[in-house]
Amino acid sequence: MKGGLQLAVIAPTLNERGNIEPLLAALERALDGIEHEVIFVDDGSTDGTAERVAEIGRTDRRVRIISRYGRRGLSTAVIEGMMATAAPIVAVIDADMQHDESILPALYRAVAEDGADLAVGTRYASGGSVGDWDEGRAKASALATRLAGLVLKTPLSDPMSGFFAIRRDLVRELQPRLSAIGFKILLDLAASSPRSLKVVEIPYRFRDRAAGTSKMGSAVAVEYLLLLVDKSVGRFLPTRLLLFFAVGGLGLGVHLVTLRFALAVGALFAEAQAVAVAVAILFNFALNNALTYRDRQLRGWAFVRGLLSFYLVCGIGAIANVGVGALAFSNHYRWWVAGVAGAVIGSVWNYAASSFVTWRRR
């Protein structure tokens, strides 16, 4: 590089090999005259994305790759990329070519020269467009945008945007406050700021994907809702704990339905209760594995081993539940107070022990 590094463009990837070279060529044209580097953060692509980036990087020092293993999530990928550069300004762009790279210089100048904390490529300001989205997707995005307003101190027309530029020192300042949940890193950054940020919005038209497949799905929607919950009540109770308790509530419903069915087909109560407990624990484990601990999700034989350990943990939790409830009742507390006390202690034990044993970080 002839001058000092001015801008780092962070592009998170998951199976985007076909888009790597078109994206780099587009960024080269758009950022002519701006000393920049492009950092791809890859979350275990199986199509050779990381290998292709590494091959290009051997002859172009402006292209770098961070390969992550055992970790997933766009938000954490972006933060790792931002923290891996010395550039004073960092920008985020999708690797799927749906963002209009031609506005990157304007995003960069808004922060570097005009004093903005944050410059956002927006689909919803005058002159912007969501492109060829169908009506259902457009309505879902509009609803998500309205919900985001509940946790934002900084007004944004497009808080769902994944296309923006920001000062790196501001990211570093906000990093301890970030939830790092899911895909919406812009929303996380803006909602984590204790003050209103100075924002510039630049409209663009969202393009159709050029290659690869979309990563949108039900998990993205769930993680978005979890991010909103974390930003609203996460300072009081951990979001993972709340989700674990919510799954437990659903598991209680499964327990009762299974118990009623087993009794209806002629099982004795003790037998029916045992079957209901086993089914409810299986349900809770599967749902917690998919949602509560999605970042540590167990697969294959690890799923089986995790299920067995979860049965053990919940068995101990049941003993704690009964013991605490009986102790409270013997000390003349009302029956329902004793019951709730036992259930709470049992649930807290299940959460703490399963976090350490079943879904421990490896």
C-alpha positions as CSV (number, residue, x, y, z in Angstrom):
1,M,0.0,0.0,0.0
2,K,1.3,3.4,-1.0
3,G,-0.2,5.3,1.9
4,G,-1.6,4.4,5.3
5,L,-4.5,1.9,5.5
6,Q,-7.7,3.9,5.5
7,L,-10.5,1.3,5.3
8,A,-11.1,-2.3,6.0
9,V,-14.1,-4.0,4.4
10,I,-15.4,-7.0,6.3
11,A,-17.2,-9.7,4.3
12,P,-18.5,-12.7,6.4
13,T,-18.9,-15.8,4.3
14,L,-20.5,-19.2,4.4
15,N,-20.3,-21.1,1.1
16,E,-19.8,-18.1,-1.2
17,R,-16.9,-19.3,-3.4
18,G,-18.7,-18.2,-6.6
19,N,-19.0,-14.6,-5.4
20,I,-15.5,-14.0,-4.1
21,E,-13.8,-12.9,-7.3
22,P,-16.8,-10.8,-8.6
23,L,-17.0,-9.1,-5.2
24,L,-13.2,-8.3,-5.1
25,A,-13.4,-6.9,-8.7
26,A,-16.4,-4.7,-7.8
27,L,-14.7,-3.4,-4.6
28,E,-11.5,-2.7,-6.6
29,R,-13.5,-0.4,-8.9
30,A,-15.5,1.2,-6.2
31,L,-12.7,1.9,-3.8
32,D,-10.2,3.3,-6.3
33,G,-8.1,5.9,-4.5
34,I,-8.9,4.6,-1.0
35,E,-6.3,2.5,0.6
36,H,-8.2,-0.5,1.8
37,E,-8.1,-4.2,2.6
38,V,-10.8,-6.8,2.4
39,I,-11.1,-9.3,5.3
40,F,-13.2,-12.4,4.7
41,V,-14.4,-14.1,7.8
42,D,-15.4,-17.7,7.0
43,D,-17.6,-19.9,9.2
44,G,-16.6,-23.3,8.0
45,S,-17.6,-23.2,4.3
46,T,-17.6,-26.6,2.6
47,D,-17.4,-25.3,-1.0
48,G,-13.8,-24.1,-0.9
49,T,-14.5,-20.4,-0.1
50,A,-11.7,-20.1,2.5
51,E,-9.3,-21.9,0.2
52,R,-10.0,-19.6,-2.7
53,V,-9.6,-16.5,-0.6
54,A,-6.3,-17.7,0.8
55,E,-5.1,-18.4,-2.8
56,I,-6.0,-14.9,-3.9
57,G,-4.4,-13.5,-0.7
58,R,-1.1,-15.0,-1.5
59,T,-0.7,-12.6,-4.4
60,D,-2.8,-9.7,-3.2
61,R,-1.8,-8.5,0.3
62,R,-5.0,-6.5,0.6
63,V,-7.1,-9.7,0.8
64,R,-7.1,-11.7,4.0
65,I,-9.0,-14.6,5.4
66,I,-10.1,-15.5,9.0
67,S,-11.3,-19.1,9.1
68,R,-13.4,-19.9,12.2
69,Y,-14.0,-23.4,13.4
70,G,-16.6,-24.5,16.0
71,R,-18.2,-21.0,15.9
72,R,-21.1,-19.6,13.9
73,G,-22.9,-16.3,13.7
74,L,-22.7,-13.3,11.4
75,S,-22.5,-10.8,14.3
76,T,-19.5,-12.5,16.0
77,A,-17.8,-13.0,12.6
78,V,-18.1,-9.3,11.8
79,I,-16.7,-8.2,15.2
80,E,-13.7,-10.6,14.8
81,G,-13.0,-9.1,11.4
82,M,-13.2,-5.6,12.7
83,M,-10.9,-6.3,15.6
84,A,-8.3,-7.9,13.2
85,T,-7.5,-4.7,11.3
86,A,-5.6,-1.6,12.0
87,A,-7.8,0.5,9.7
88,P,-9.5,3.4,11.5
89,I,-12.7,2.9,9.5
90,V,-14.4,-0.5,9.0
91,A,-17.2,-1.3,6.7
92,V,-19.4,-4.4,6.4
93,I,-20.7,-5.8,3.2
94,D,-22.4,-9.1,2.3
95,A,-20.4,-11.4,0.1
96,D,-23.5,-12.3,-2.0
97,M,-23.3,-9.2,-4.2
98,Q,-26.7,-8.0,-3.0
99,H,-25.3,-4.7,-1.6
100,D,-24.4,-1.9,-4.0
101,E,-20.6,-1.5,-3.5
102,S,-20.7,1.8,-5.5
103,I,-21.9,3.7,-2.4
104,L,-19.0,2.4,-0.2
105,P,-16.9,5.6,-0.9
106,A,-19.8,7.8,0.3
107,L,-20.2,5.6,3.4
108,Y,-16.4,5.9,4.1
109,R,-16.3,9.7,3.5
110,A,-19.3,10.3,5.8
111,V,-17.4,8.8,8.7
112,A,-13.8,9.7,7.8
113,E,-14.4,13.3,6.6
114,D,-17.9,14.4,7.7
115,G,-17.7,13.3,11.3
116,A,-20.4,10.7,11.4
117,D,-20.2,7.9,13.9
118,L,-21.9,5.6,11.6
119,A,-22.9,5.6,7.9
120,V,-25.6,3.2,6.8
121,G,-26.6,1.9,3.4
122,T,-30.4,2.0,3.6
123,R,-33.1,0.4,1.5
124,Y,-35.9,2.5,3.1
125,A,-34.8,6.1,2.7
126,S,-35.9,8.1,-0.3
127,G,-34.1,6.6,-3.3
128,G,-33.6,3.2,-1.7
129,S,-35.4,0.0,-2.6
130,V,-35.7,-3.6,-1.5
131,G,-35.5,-4.7,-5.2
132,D,-37.6,-7.6,-6.3
133,W,-38.7,-8.9,-2.9
134,D,-42.1,-10.6,-2.7
135,E,-44.8,-9.1,-0.6
136,G,-44.4,-11.5,2.3
137,R,-40.7,-10.8,2.7
138,A,-41.2,-7.0,2.4
139,K,-43.9,-7.1,5.1
140,A,-41.7,-9.2,7.4
141,S,-38.8,-6.8,7.0
142,A,-41.1,-3.8,7.7
143,L,-42.4,-5.5,10.9
144,A,-38.8,-6.3,12.0
145,T,-37.9,-2.6,11.4
146,R,-40.7,-1.4,13.6
147,L,-39.8,-3.8,16.4
148,A,-36.2,-2.6,16.3
149,G,-37.4,0.9,17.1
150,L,-38.3,-0.4,20.6
151,V,-34.7,-0.9,21.6
152,L,-32.9,1.9,19.6
153,K,-31.7,5.2,21.0
154,T,-30.5,6.1,17.5
155,P,-33.2,6.5,14.9
156,L,-32.4,4.3,11.8
157,S,-34.6,3.9,8.7
158,D,-33.0,0.5,8.1
159,P,-31.7,-1.1,11.3
160,M,-31.8,-4.5,9.6
161,S,-29.1,-3.4,7.1
162,G,-25.9,-5.3,7.0
163,F,-24.2,-2.7,4.9
164,F,-22.5,0.2,6.8
165,A,-19.3,1.9,7.8
166,I,-18.3,2.8,11.4
167,R,-15.3,4.1,13.3
168,R,-13.2,1.1,14.6
169,D,-12.6,2.9,17.9
170,L,-16.3,3.1,18.5
171,V,-16.8,-0.6,17.8
172,R,-14.0,-1.3,20.4
173,E,-15.8,1.0,22.9
174,L,-19.1,-0.8,22.3
175,Q,-17.8,-4.3,22.2
176,P,-18.3,-5.2,25.9
177,R,-22.0,-4.2,25.6
178,L,-22.7,-6.2,22.5
179,S,-25.1,-9.2,22.6
180,A,-23.4,-10.8,19.6
181,I,-26.7,-12.8,18.9
182,G,-27.6,-13.7,15.3
183,F,-27.2,-11.7,12.1
184,K,-28.2,-8.1,12.9
185,I,-24.9,-6.6,13.9
186,L,-25.9,-3.0,13.0
187,L,-28.9,-3.2,15.3
188,D,-26.7,-4.7,18.1
189,L,-24.2,-1.8,17.7
190,A,-26.8,0.9,17.6
191,A,-28.8,-0.5,20.5
192,S,-25.7,-1.0,22.6
193,S,-24.6,2.6,22.5
194,P,-25.4,4.5,25.7
195,R,-25.8,7.7,23.6
196,S,-27.5,8.6,20.4
197,L,-25.0,8.2,17.5
198,K,-24.5,10.7,14.7
199,V,-25.7,8.8,11.6
200,V,-25.6,9.4,7.9
201,E,-27.9,7.3,5.7
202,I,-27.2,6.7,2.0
203,P,-29.9,5.0,-0.1
204,Y,-29.2,2.0,-2.4
205,R,-31.2,-0.6,-4.3
206,F,-30.9,-4.1,-2.9
207,R,-29.9,-6.6,-5.7
208,D,-30.7,-10.2,-6.4
209,R,-28.2,-12.8,-5.3
210,A,-25.6,-13.6,-8.0
211,A,-24.5,-17.0,-6.8
212,G,-24.8,-19.4,-3.9
213,T,-27.9,-19.8,-1.7
214,S,-29.6,-17.6,0.8
215,K,-28.9,-18.1,4.5
216,M,-32.3,-16.7,5.5
217,G,-34.6,-19.0,7.5
218,S,-36.6,-19.5,10.6
219,A,-33.4,-19.5,12.8
220,V,-32.6,-16.0,11.6
221,A,-36.0,-14.8,12.8
222,V,-35.7,-16.5,16.1
223,E,-32.2,-15.0,16.7
224,Y,-33.5,-11.6,15.8
225,L,-36.3,-11.9,18.4
226,L,-33.7,-13.1,21.0
227,L,-31.5,-10.0,20.2
228,L,-34.5,-7.7,20.9
229,V,-35.2,-9.5,24.2
230,D,-31.5,-9.3,25.2
231,K,-31.4,-5.6,24.4
232,S,-34.6,-4.9,26.4
233,V,-34.2,-7.2,29.5
234,G,-30.8,-8.8,29.1
235,R,-29.3,-6.5,31.7
236,F,-31.6,-8.0,34.3
237,L,-31.7,-11.7,33.3
238,P,-29.6,-13.6,30.8
239,T,-31.4,-14.2,27.6
240,R,-30.2,-17.9,27.6
241,L,-31.8,-18.4,31.0
242,L,-35.1,-16.9,29.9
243,L,-35.1,-19.1,26.8
244,F,-34.3,-22.2,28.9
245,F,-37.2,-21.4,31.2
246,A,-39.5,-20.8,28.2
247,V,-38.6,-24.2,26.8
248,G,-39.3,-25.7,30.2
249,G,-42.8,-24.2,30.1
250,L,-43.4,-25.8,26.7
251,G,-41.9,-29.1,28.1
252,L,-44.5,-29.0,30.9
253,G,-47.2,-28.9,28.3
254,V,-45.7,-31.9,26.5
255,H,-45.5,-33.7,29.9
256,L,-49.2,-33.2,30.6
257,V,-50.3,-34.2,27.1
258,T,-48.1,-37.4,27.2
259,L,-49.4,-38.2,30.7
260,R,-53.0,-37.8,29.6
261,F,-52.5,-40.0,26.6
262,A,-50.7,-42.7,28.5
263,L,-53.5,-42.8,31.1
264,A,-56.1,-43.0,28.3
265,V,-54.5,-46.1,26.9
266,G,-54.6,-47.9,30.2
267,A,-51.2,-47.3,31.8
268,L,-51.0,-47.1,35.6
269,F,-50.3,-43.6,36.9
270,A,-46.7,-44.3,38.0
271,E,-45.9,-45.8,34.5
272,A,-47.6,-42.9,32.7
273,Q,-45.8,-40.4,34.8
274,A,-42.4,-42.0,34.1
275,V,-43.1,-42.0,30.3
276,A,-44.3,-38.4,30.4
277,V,-41.1,-37.3,32.3
278,A,-38.9,-39.1,29.8
279,V,-40.7,-37.6,26.8
280,A,-40.7,-34.1,28.3
281,I,-36.9,-34.3,29.0
282,L,-36.3,-35.5,25.4
283,F,-38.4,-32.6,24.1
284,N,-36.6,-30.0,26.3
285,F,-33.2,-31.3,25.3
286,A,-34.0,-31.2,21.6
287,L,-35.4,-27.7,21.7
288,N,-32.7,-26.3,23.9
289,N,-30.1,-27.9,21.6
290,A,-31.7,-26.1,18.6
291,L,-32.4,-22.8,20.2
292,T,-31.0,-22.1,23.7
293,Y,-27.6,-23.5,22.9
294,R,-27.7,-23.1,19.1
295,D,-24.1,-21.8,19.3
296,R,-23.0,-25.0,20.9
297,Q,-25.4,-27.3,19.1
298,L,-24.7,-31.0,19.5
299,R,-24.8,-33.4,16.5
300,G,-24.3,-37.0,15.8
301,W,-22.9,-39.1,18.7
302,A,-22.4,-35.8,20.7
303,F,-26.2,-35.4,20.6
304,V,-26.7,-38.9,22.1
305,R,-24.1,-38.3,24.8
306,G,-25.6,-34.9,25.5
307,L,-29.1,-36.4,25.8
308,L,-27.9,-39.0,28.4
309,S,-26.1,-36.3,30.4
310,F,-29.3,-34.1,30.3
311,Y,-31.3,-37.0,31.7
312,L,-28.8,-37.3,34.5
313,V,-28.9,-33.5,35.2
314,C,-32.7,-33.4,35.1
315,G,-32.9,-36.4,37.4
316,I,-30.8,-34.6,40.0
317,G,-32.9,-31.4,39.4
318,A,-36.0,-33.4,40.1
319,I,-34.6,-34.6,43.5
320,A,-33.7,-31.0,44.3
321,N,-37.2,-29.9,43.3
322,V,-38.9,-32.4,45.6
323,G,-36.4,-31.8,48.5
324,V,-36.7,-28.0,48.5
325,G,-40.5,-28.2,48.1
326,A,-40.8,-30.6,51.0
327,L,-38.6,-28.5,53.2
328,A,-40.6,-25.4,52.4
329,F,-43.9,-27.2,53.1
330,S,-42.6,-28.6,56.4
331,N,-41.8,-25.0,57.5
332,H,-45.5,-24.1,57.1
333,Y,-45.3,-22.3,53.8
334,R,-48.4,-22.6,51.6
335,W,-48.5,-25.6,49.3
336,W,-48.2,-23.5,46.2
337,V,-45.3,-21.5,47.5
338,A,-43.5,-24.7,48.4
339,G,-44.2,-26.1,44.9
340,V,-43.0,-23.0,43.1
341,A,-39.8,-22.9,45.3
342,G,-39.0,-26.4,44.4
343,A,-39.7,-25.9,40.7
344,V,-37.5,-22.7,40.6
345,I,-34.6,-24.4,42.4
346,G,-34.9,-27.4,40.1
347,S,-35.0,-25.3,37.0
348,V,-32.0,-23.2,38.0
349,W,-30.0,-26.4,38.8
350,N,-31.0,-27.8,35.4
351,Y,-29.9,-24.7,33.6
352,A,-26.6,-24.3,35.5
353,A,-25.6,-27.9,35.4
354,S,-26.6,-28.5,31.8
355,S,-24.6,-25.4,30.7
356,F,-21.6,-26.9,32.4
357,V,-22.0,-30.6,31.6
358,T,-24.2,-31.0,28.5
359,W,-23.5,-27.9,26.5
360,R,-20.1,-26.9,27.9
361,R,-17.8,-25.0,25.6
362,R,-15.2,-27.2,24.1
